[in-house]
Amino acid sequence: MSTDVTETPSDPPSDSPDSTTPQSIPWWTRGDTNAFFGLGFNILVNVLTLTGLMIGVVNVPAGDVLGTVLPALGVALILGNLYYTFLARRLAGRENRTDVTALPYGPSVPHMFIVVFVVMLPVYLKTKDAMQAWQAGLAWAFMIGIIVMIGAFVGPYIRKLTPRAAMLGTLAGISITFISMRPAAQMWEAAWIGLPVMAIILIGFFTDVRLPFGIPVGLAALLVGTAIGWIGGYMSAPDVSQAVSDIAIGVPDLRVDMLASGLAHLAPLLGTAIPLGVYNFTEAMSNVESAAAAGDNYNLRSVLLADGAGACIGSAFGSPFPPAVYIGHPGWKDAGGRAGYSLASGVVIGILCFLGLFGVLDALLPVPAIVPILLYIGLLIGAQAFQAVPRLHAVAVVAAILPNLAQWASGLIDNALNAAGTSAGAVGMAKLNGAGVVYEGLQTLGEGAVLVGLILGTMVTFVLEKKFLYAAIASAVGAVLSFIGLIHAPEVAWAANPTVALGYLFFGVVCVLYSFLPGAKDPVVVDEADVVAGH
């Protein structure tokens, strides 16, 4: 179990100078260049995606998106990454280390799709008013920020009680599904571009082979992929010309009036804002644990307060997209990133938001040349979940992965059926089951996947350690969350899913009964020696 609530010193790396001698903390290293190109293009892809969603789905005019939404997001990104750079340098100074890596920060990927399709699109379809839909998104994002800041005061205690296998397993589930699978599919749509880029990234980040003249791996991968894409005819020069003509500079300005209008109609949004706010602080909690497993022990409360403030500030300037600490800290650490890469990523992407250059970048850079960096992060986080826990807990890691797999699979089914002009309800559960698609079970398991992963991973970890009463308590928490709809239900409601709640209670009863059997008191030896060194 993790017992770290505050930042505590860790042992200095074996190759570090005398730990009693104060070390100079550099503002930039060669590894920061690698990590900057990786994180920067990660955020770039996400901003390009949310821009397309606002214009193409919610029908917010392009001028408003480029002139207000992106500059608002730019403000949040610059302030957030500046803060996380400060936290990294403070931790490095406190522990007298030069290898501290800042937490990565950018627009939350799950929230991008949720605020568009679950919050703004229904309002737009009902009112045919894109501005009203936009206001609803701002109110929702603001509420997310408030909930995350509240979570800052309970999150550290949850982290203290939750086993590391549950938190890292949940992150592994996200990384394997939502972080890795889409980039992998996009790579194989143009494998002749994506695979050579992937080769450069894998060799550069996972081996000690270095490029000549100190060329950064991320930059080399992007340049090679872009060159292949243009030479092979994958890209279009007229698209670049059109994008250049559409450049529009945006100056951030407060949109408190729009936010207030949205907050006046907040009640219908609470059903998604509350569970998604809980999702935000539990995911941030897991990300902080992931960073601790990689050697950088950040104060969770400081992280959550900044996450919540970023969402509130962005919504006040006009962005309905809450930023958050990203999955991937261990990846940027292994790539050599320290404190500088985070600030550089935030500033550069923020400036691009202000200058309205995202259309030009979209036309210049082939997607298969960018997304391999996301796949690299997914691979590393998935691996860390097994490397940074005792071998006994591997089963718990897999259990924590399953809910995100279910959410990803049910989402794909929904999207495919929607594209065909139908839905799972219209097709019918009998037909889907007959085709081998256990849709209803996948949907139920995947609702509130992050929280479900934490609960399941915790239950299984305690069972493996024969802490049966603790497992029963964890299952009781699962029963309560199921009953009120925070997990295993489409919305928060009383008696949202009583049958699943009953199942959790029965699980707890079984564990309690087992606690009285012979052998239940025999201690289980958890071998910490089999945890991969350095994690």
Secondary structure, 3 states (H helix, E strand, C coil): CCCCCCCCCCCCCCCCCCCCCCCCCCCCCHHHHHHHHHHHHHHHHHHHHHHHHHHHCCCCCHHHHHHHHHHHHHHHHHHHHHHHHHHHHHHHHHHCCCCCCCCCEEECHHHHHHHHHHHHHHHHHHHCCHHHHHHHHHHHHHHHHHHHHHHCCCHHHHHHHCCHHHHHHHHHHHHHHHHHHHHHHHHHHCHHHHHHHHHHHHHHHHCCCCCHHHCCHHHHHHHHHHHHHHHCCCCCHHHHHHHHHCCCCCCCCCCHHHHHHHHCCCHHHHHHHHHHHHHHHHHHHHHHHHHHHCCCCCCHHHHHHHHHHHHHHHHHHCCCCCEEECCCHHHHHHCCCCCHHHHHHHHHHHHHHHHCCHHHHHHHCCHHHHCHHHHHHHHHHHHHHHHCCCHHHHHHHHHHHHHHHHHHHHHHHHHHHHHCCCCHHHHCHHHHHHCCCCHHHHHHHHCCHHHHHHHHHHHHHHHHCCCHHHHHHHHHHHHHHHHHCCCCCCCCCCCCCHHHHHHHHHHHHHHHHHCCCCCCCCCCCCCHHHCCCCC
